[in-house]
Amino acid sequence: MPFITIQNDVVHFEVIGHGSPIIFLHGWLGSWGLWQETMDYLSGHYQTFALDFWGFGESAKNRDSFTVPDFVSMVGQFMEDQGIHKAPLVGHSMGGTVSLSFALQNPDKVSKVVIVGSPIVGSSLALMLKLAGYPCISRLVFNMMWALKLGIRMASPWITRDSKWVKMIEQDLSKTTQESFQLSIASLRKTDLRPKLDPDSFPIMGMYGSRDVIVHPNQGAILSYYIPCARIERFEKAGHFIMLDEPQQFMSKLLDFLDHQ
């Protein structure tokens, strides 16, 4: 379980495989573990890295700020620490927004970007996620964690077909704080990457599940509008967690993009 220190705060990450590096970034309330099967699959082709953002997983919780710009900065300093000069970034949900934000600010450090169920515009988030960004609501949720877990269990059939997800999210929830829960989603809700999108910067693929109830799948069309050469993949049977709902198809398309695009 490797750790490094960035801005005086601990960052947990995992490494699997050998070869050219790829960096994986998780979504809101998640951790690196979401990517473990994908990393195992790619480990014969690439050296795969996955981080826990501050406030999530095993990374530091004792910070004052857990925003998208904080995580963008974290990725850059992580790459510098690991001697990674340029690499593809693959991000799910909030992690994809961080990946794309980092690439737009540092196009010389990113060879490709893959975003999976990620908001280009924060207003595409489901209403309940937007509400979680308000301090009074996040305090209420953390004081009634049992109700949140019950709600997740009840909503899980609409979120993903993979039954393991509930256990995974409950474990990850136990490692968050009210501050990381609230500040990160509040920052994501305010994000709008449309003015920064550059059609000539780097190859990008957007992967969206047609049944996504967390981030509206029309974000793929928005990405395509601003970057006409972007590769957009729709998964008709998948929700927000494409890598869980359609794992073989997801990994096949990901590897094809990484190898050939």
Secondary structure, 3 states (H helix, E strand, C coil): CCEEEECCEEEEEEEECCCEEEEEECCCCCCHHHHHHHHHHHCCCEEEEEECCCCCCCCCCCCCCCCHHHHHHHHHHHHHHHCCCCEEEEEECHHHHHHHHHHHHCHHHEEEEEEECCCCEHHHECHHHHHCCCHHHHHHHHHCHHHHHHHHHHHHHHHCCCCHHHHHHHHHHCCCCHHHHHHHHHHHHCCECHHHCCCCCCCEEEEEECCCCCECCCHHHHHHHHCCCCEEEEECCCCCCHHHHCHHHHHHHHHHHHHHC
